[in-house]
Amino acid sequence: MALVMADALTHRGVAATIWCPFANQVPALQNTRQSPRLKGFHLPDAVGIMSDEASLFEDVTIVINAIPTQFIRPVWKRLAPHLHSPIPIVSVSKGIENATLLRPSQIIANVVTTDVPLCALSGPTIAAELARRLPAALVSASNDRALAERVQDLFNVPWMRIYANDDLLGVELAGATKNIIALAAGMVDGLDAGDNLKSALLARGLAEIARLGGAMGAALDTFFGIAGVGDLATTCFSPEGRNRSCGEQLGRGVGLDEILAGSSSVVEGVPTTKSVVELADRHNVDMPITRAVHAILFDQFPPKEAIGQLMSREMKVERIG
């Protein structure tokens, strides 16, 4: 995201800076301009890198929150005392907090006492592809239309198209739940169960995501747009998707603890599965795929048996939402 901002803002005379919560990593990032998580990617020299939180918000006009969801609260508890004005915060995190069942923008609002404008930027955005400046489309969602449009303009580069949306709930919920379906899609790959099953899984996964969204008050249309089915398809089929890759290893018999220990990045779908099962219970929503993934992740239920159970469910009329 710093790369996008650097591309968009350099000609406007505005700087982009990355704040790193791990001070010991800053010197290496400053010297190499590279991250082991994005091989071959070089961060533009125009992007600053810092770890000093006391001066973080000086002369800042907008903040991009790219912290994994389960870590947003502790990090923003560190930062909130230094936020003395209502600077807009744009979240690109995807997930649901385990302890509270809050979405990223809600967690930030819960921690930051200042009444800050909030926005979510979401869509099918594999990081390695963005780093190569490959074309992508996203959704800028906020209850404040002016902020959504400001984010559209902020990320206006030739290789990125941004759509505005006022359904902040739906966009964030879609971004969280698609990771669960991607875990299941990866399991299908790991079991060599075929593309027919994988595509059916995607379609029925979208149906249960939309059901939950509708029960929570989101707009159904959101789940059939860029942030919904668009992000879901990319996550389920891209070989670079962390959640799909985790699911594939599970399908091949690798244990979850081993997979997570060997990953250099957070696999958001794992903790999010716990949260979404609780949301389904709270809102009385039928989510069979999500529950099957939960059983595989946390009850050691065999993926092959889970697929068998899903395939043998009672025959029904197809419905969406």
N, C-alpha and C positions, 0 to 999 in steps of 0.2 A: 504493500500500500504506500510505503514511503517512495518507492520508485514511481508509482503513478502520480503521486503528489509532486514529486520533483519534475516529472515531465510536464505536468499541467501548470506548475507555478513558477518555474524558472523565468519565463519571459514576462511574468507579472511582478518580479522583484520580491517575491515572498519565499521564505525558506521553509524547508521541512526538516524536522528533527525527530529522531527515535529516542525514546526514554527506555532504558533497560533496567529492570528491577534487580539484576545481578551485577553489581558494580565490578566484580572481578572479571567479567566477560567484556567489559567496555574496551579496554586497551587492545585486545585482539581484534575486535570488530572495527575499531578505528584504524588499525594498521593494515589489516587484510581486506577490509570491506567485503568480507565473505562470511557465509554461514554454512555449517555442515549440513543443514537441512535443505539447502537449495544449491546443489552442486552446479558449478559453472556460472553462478549468478554473481555479478559484481555490483555492489551498492554504489550509486553515483556519488562522486566526491562532494557534491553540493548538499547531500543529506548529512545533517549533524547527528552525533550519537552522544548521549549523556546518561548519567545515573543520579545526578543531584536532584532530589525531589523538591528541595526548598525553593529552588529558582525555576522549577519546571514550567510553571504557568505564566512566567513573565513574558509579556508581548505576544502571548498566544491568542489566536483568534478562533481556533477550532481544534478539538481533540479527537483522535481516532483510537478507540478502545479495541485492541487486538489480543486481549488476554483470554486464555482458555476459561470457559465459563465457571468451572469449579474453583478458580483462583481469583475471580474478579473481586469478590468481597474483601479478602485480606489485602490485596494490592491497593484497592481504592480506599481502604481504611488508612493506609499509609499516605495516600495522596490527598485525600479530602481536606485535611487541615490547611493545605497550601492553596486551595481553590477559593479565592476571595471574591470572584465575580462569576456571573452566570454564563460561562463559556459553553457553547454547544458541544455535546459529546456524541460522536457517531460510533456505534458499536458494529464490529464485523464478526463478533463472537457468535458461536452457534451451540446452543445447549440449554438445559434447564437445571438450575441449582438443586442439588439433592435435598439439602436440609429444609428449604423453603418452597420449592417448586416455582421459583421466580425465574423469569426470562432475563437475559443480560441487561436490557435497558431498565428493567424493574430493580435489579440488584443495585445498579449504579444509583438510581433514584433513591433507593432505600438507604444507601450509605452516605451519599453526598447531601449535606443539609441545605446547600444553596439550590435554589429552584432553577436547575439548568435545563435548556431545551435538549431533547433526546431524539436520536434518529438511529435506524438500523440500515446497514448497507449489506445486501445479501444477494445470492444467486449462484449459478454454476461457475465457480471460480477456483479451479485447481491452481494452487500457488505456483507450481513450476511452470505452468502455461502463462500465467500473468507475468512471471519473471522474464519470459521470452517475448513478451509483448504480443502474444497471440490474441485474436479478437475475442471479446467476452461481453456479455450483457448482464447487468445487475439491476436491482430495485432499491431505490432510496425511499425508505418508509418512515413516516413521522406523523404524529397528530398535528404537527405544525407544518402546513404546506410550504410556507416560505423557507423553512429549514430544509425540507426535502428537495426543493428546487435549488437551494444554495449548494447542497451536496452534489446534485446533478452537475452544476457548473464547476465545482471544485475538481471533480474527477473527469472533466471533459477532455479526453485525449482521443486521438484518431482510432485507437484500437479498443476503446471501451465505450459501450452505449449504456446510459443509465435511464431507467424509467422511474417516475415518481409514483408513490402509492401512499394512501393514508391509513392503511391497515397494518399498523405496527405489530399488533398481536399476531395476525395471521402470518406475516413475513417471518417473524422470529420463531413462531411455532413450527412453520414449515422447515426452516433451517435446522432446527433441533431434531425433529422427528425423522427427517430423511436419512440421518446417519444410522438410525436403527434398521431401517429397511436395507441400507447399504451393507450392514453387517450380515443380514440374511442373504443378500445377493451374493456376497463373497462366499458364504457357506455353500451355496449352490455351485459356484465355480470350483470350490475345493472338493466337492463331492462328484464333480463332472456330471452334474444332473441335467445339463443342457440349457440352451437359450430359451426354449419354450417355457420352461418352468421359471426361469429368471424374469422373463417379460411379464408372465402372469403375476409373479411376486411383486413386481414394480407396480402393476395396475391395481392389484388388491391392496398393496401397501398404501398407495395414494388414497384409496377409498377410506381406509381406516384413519389415515392422517386427517382427511377432510371431515370425517365424522367427529373426531375430537375437536378440530377447529370450530366446527359449527356449534358444538355443545358449549364451547368456551366463549362464543360470541364473535369469532372471526368471519370474514367474508369468504364465501365458498369460492368465488372467482380467484382469490389469491393463490389457491392450491393448484390451479390450472394455468398459472403464469410462470414467469421466469424464476421466481423465488420458490415455487412449488414443484411442479413436474419437471421444470428445467433443471433445477438443482438436484432433484431426485435422480433423474436419468444420468447426469454426469457422475454423481457419486456412486451409483450402482454399476456403471460400466467402465469407468476410467481405471486403468491399471495403476495410476498414481494416487488413487483415493485411499486414505489411511484406513477408513472404516471398512471399505470393501476388502482391502488387503488383509486386515485383521480377521474378517469373516472367512476369507479363503483359507488362512492358516488353521482356523478352528475346524473348518470342513475337512482338512487334511489330517486332523488328529492332534495338532499342537495345542498345549494347554494355554489358557488365557493368561495366567501369571507369566509364563515364559514369553508370550507374545508381547505383553506390555513392557516387560523388563528389557526386551530387545529393541523397543521402538524409541527413536529419538524425539518423537512428537507425541502429543496427547491424542488418544483415540477417543474423541468426544462422545461417540455413540454408546460407549460402555456405561459410563455413569448416567448418561441421559436416559438409557433404557429403564433404570430404576425409577427415575422421576416420572417418566411418561406412564408407566404402569400405575403409579400412584394417582396421576391425573385422570387416567381412564377409570379407576375405581371411584374417584371423587365425583366424576361427571357421568358415571354409569354408561360408559361407551365400550362397545365390543371391539377389541383390538387383538385378534388372534395371532397375527404375525408378531406383533410386539411382545405378547406374552410368551410365545415360543422362543423368541430371542432371549428373553429374560431367563427362561428355564435353562437354556443352553449356557448362558454366561454365568449364572449364579447357582444353579442346581445341578450342574454337570450332566444335563440331559443330552443324549447323543443327537447331533444335528440330523442324521438320517432318519431317526425315529420321529423327530419333530416334523420333518417334511411329510412323513407317512401319516401323522395325525392330522396335519392341515389338509392333506389330500382326501382324507376319509371323513371330513366334516359333513354335516347334513347338507343335502342339496338345497340351494336357495335361488331366488330371483336376484339377478345382479342389480345392485344399486350403488350409487355414489353419494357420499355425504349423509 
